Amino acid sequence: MKILITGCNGQLGTAMRWLSAEHSGYEYIWTDIDNLDLTDREAVKSLVEKEKVDIIVNCAAFTNVDGAEQNETAARMVNSTAVENLALTGRRIIHISTDYVFSGEGFLPYKESDTPQPRTVYGRTKLEGEEKLHQLCPDAIIIRTAWLYSPVGKNFVKTMLNAAEVREELKVVYDQIGTPTYAVDLARVIYAFIGQAEWKSGIYHFTNEGVCSWYDFTVEILRQARLLTSANRFKAKVLPIRSEEYQYATPRPHYSVLDKKKIKQTLSIDIPYWTDSLNECLVKLLNER
Ligand SMILES: NC(=O)c1ccc[n+]([C@@H]2O[C@H](COP(=O)([O-])OP(=O)(O)OC[C@H]3O[C@@H](n4cnc5c(N)ncnc54)[C@H](OP(=O)(O)O)[C@@H]3O)[C@@H](O)[C@H]2O)c1
């Protein structure tokens, strides 16, 4: 079986690459924007046909939430048009979407059947990508995730570690609630879908287990980082603030918790608790710094 992984240099794409060593029974084609721009419909079609791809795992996206507000066209090209281009190939697709398709105004974990109501360009364009898949590729697997981080790329964990090394204090919001997701855990789930005897199409929600605020997340990042390194390296004090005290260019969801019952039942998996996965990431990240 031949698998095309797009966006392979991003957080999730890199995690897929790391885990491919444990899944040597497949053939892989690794692409990112430098060798396959997904907005180029002909290039996508031609590569998929030439290489006789069986499954596409789409890890590519326009993920900059504030950047999407400023450049809606570019965000739509990657989050929607590119997804359409992939869908038009007629291949099986595993696509990644986001908690931003919801309003973030709820107070119970979002289920797959809840009505999307995006409040940002990023969320709207990601929802459009989902809709393209529903129309053109109804057997696609769509996995919505949230608060993704990994040892590579730009993410909250790395931003907080860098800031804690040079600043005295970090003010972090405590009224936005969600669940961090380690990209390697998400990649494990993607491989689990590929390995199923039967193709399990549909929408699924996946994050790590547990719930926290960005403030709690930061406290735990620094607590673990101090245990793994010299105690005075990440010295900043963490102070809780409300969202209205932070100058966001784009509104952030107050509640991003996703209900994971469906994916747990479908794949018969236990999902790691977020602090355990954070530890796995920090061990890797801090050893490499
Ligand atoms: N990051 C999060 O917190 C988060 C939360 C919820 C859901 N998600 C979703 O999870 C998925 C993986 O996210 P991630 O954090 O791994 O993303 P990422 O690190 O930003 O990686 C995305 C990759 O896609 C590439 N790309 C951009 N435009 C492309 C194009 N036209 N053709 C081909 N490749 C292109 C990017 O290249 P450049 O870097 O050169 O642009 C990058 O290598 C995405 O679908 C995202 O929407 C992410």
The ligand as an SDF file (V2000), in Angstrom:
LIG
                    3D

 48 52  0  0  0  0  0  0  0  0999 V2000
   -1.2580   23.5910   15.3020 N   0  0  0  0  0  0  0  0  0  0  0  0
   -2.3810   23.4650   16.0350 C   0  0  0  0  0  0  0  0  0  0  0  0
   -2.4770   23.8880   17.2000 O   0  0  0  0  0  0  0  0  0  0  0  0
   -3.5810   22.7570   15.4470 C   0  0  0  0  0  0  0  0  0  0  0  0
   -4.7490   22.6880   16.1970 C   0  0  0  0  0  0  0  0  0  0  0  0
   -5.8530   22.0370   15.6470 C   0  0  0  0  0  0  0  0  0  0  0  0
   -5.7710   21.4650   14.3940 C   0  0  0  0  0  0  0  0  0  0  0  0
   -4.6230   21.5660   13.6890 N   0  0  0  0  0  0  0  0  0  0  0  0
   -4.5800   20.9520   12.3580 C   0  0  0  0  0  0  0  0  0  0  0  0
   -3.6460   19.8860   12.3990 O   0  0  0  0  0  0  0  0  0  0  0  0
   -3.0320   19.7410   11.1110 C   0  0  0  0  0  0  0  0  0  0  0  0
   -1.5150   19.6890   11.2830 C   0  0  0  0  0  0  0  0  0  0  0  0
   -1.1100   20.9270   11.8730 O   0  0  0  0  0  0  0  0  0  0  0  0
    0.4310   21.2510   12.1470 P   0  0  0  0  0  0  0  0  0  0  0  0
    0.4740   22.0630   13.3980 O   0  0  0  0  0  0  0  0  0  0  0  0
    1.2410   20.0270   12.0080 O   0  0  0  0  0  0  0  0  0  0  0  0
    0.7110   22.2370   10.9220 O   0  0  0  0  0  0  0  0  0  0  0  0
    2.0910   22.9460   10.5350 P   0  0  0  0  0  0  0  0  0  0  0  0
    3.1530   22.5690   11.5200 O   0  0  0  0  0  0  0  0  0  0  0  0
    1.7700   24.3810   10.2900 O   0  0  0  0  0  0  0  0  0  0  0  0
    2.4530   22.2170    9.1580 O   0  0  0  0  0  0  0  0  0  0  0  0
    1.7000   22.4110    8.0050 C   0  0  0  0  0  0  0  0  0  0  0  0
    2.5990   22.1260    6.8290 C   0  0  0  0  0  0  0  0  0  0  0  0
    1.8370   22.3430    5.6370 O   0  0  0  0  0  0  0  0  0  0  0  0
    2.6770   23.0390    4.7360 C   0  0  0  0  0  0  0  0  0  0  0  0
    1.9180   23.7470    3.7010 N   0  0  0  0  0  0  0  0  0  0  0  0
    1.3780   24.9830    3.7660 C   0  0  0  0  0  0  0  0  0  0  0  0
    0.8220   25.3150    2.5870 N   0  0  0  0  0  0  0  0  0  0  0  0
    1.0070   24.2540    1.7590 C   0  0  0  0  0  0  0  0  0  0  0  0
    0.6930   24.0010    0.4050 C   0  0  0  0  0  0  0  0  0  0  0  0
    0.0600   24.9130   -0.3670 N   0  0  0  0  0  0  0  0  0  0  0  0
    1.0630   22.8190   -0.1480 N   0  0  0  0  0  0  0  0  0  0  0  0
    1.7110   21.9090    0.5920 C   0  0  0  0  0  0  0  0  0  0  0  0
    2.0590   22.0870    1.8850 N   0  0  0  0  0  0  0  0  0  0  0  0
    1.7200   23.2530    2.4510 C   0  0  0  0  0  0  0  0  0  0  0  0
    3.4250   23.9940    5.6360 C   0  0  0  0  0  0  0  0  0  0  0  0
    4.5340   24.5660    4.9720 O   0  0  0  0  0  0  0  0  0  0  0  0
    5.0100   26.0510    5.4680 P   0  0  0  0  0  0  0  0  0  0  0  0
    5.4440   25.8900    6.8930 O   0  0  0  0  0  0  0  0  0  0  0  0
    6.1180   26.3650    4.5350 O   0  0  0  0  0  0  0  0  0  0  0  0
    3.8090   26.9300    5.3340 O   0  0  0  0  0  0  0  0  0  0  0  0
    3.8090   23.0580    6.7790 C   0  0  0  0  0  0  0  0  0  0  0  0
    5.0000   22.3290    6.5120 O   0  0  0  0  0  0  0  0  0  0  0  0
   -3.5570   20.8830   10.2690 C   0  0  0  0  0  0  0  0  0  0  0  0
   -4.6320   20.4320    9.4800 O   0  0  0  0  0  0  0  0  0  0  0  0
   -4.0770   21.8880   11.2750 C   0  0  0  0  0  0  0  0  0  0  0  0
   -5.1210   22.6860   10.7470 O   0  0  0  0  0  0  0  0  0  0  0  0
   -3.5130   22.1870   14.1820 C   0  0  0  0  0  0  0  0  0  0  0  0
  1  2  1  0
  2  3  2  0
  2  4  1  0
  4  5  1  0
  4 48  2  0
  5  6  2  0
  6  7  1  0
  7  8  2  0
  8  9  1  0
  8 48  1  0
  9 10  1  0
  9 46  1  0
 10 11  1  0
 11 12  1  0
 11 44  1  0
 12 13  1  0
 13 14  1  0
 14 15  2  0
 14 16  1  0
 14 17  1  0
 17 18  1  0
 18 19  2  0
 18 20  1  0
 18 21  1  0
 21 22  1  0
 22 23  1  0
 23 24  1  0
 23 42  1  0
 24 25  1  0
 25 26  1  0
 25 36  1  0
 26 27  1  0
 26 35  1  0
 27 28  2  0
 28 29  1  0
 29 30  1  0
 29 35  2  0
 30 31  1  0
 30 32  2  0
 32 33  1  0
 33 34  2  0
 34 35  1  0
 36 37  1  0
 36 42  1  0
 37 38  1  0
 38 39  2  0
 38 40  1  0
 38 41  1  0
 42 43  1  0
 44 45  1  0
 44 46  1  0
 46 47  1  0
M  CHG  2   8   1  16  -1
M  END
$$$$
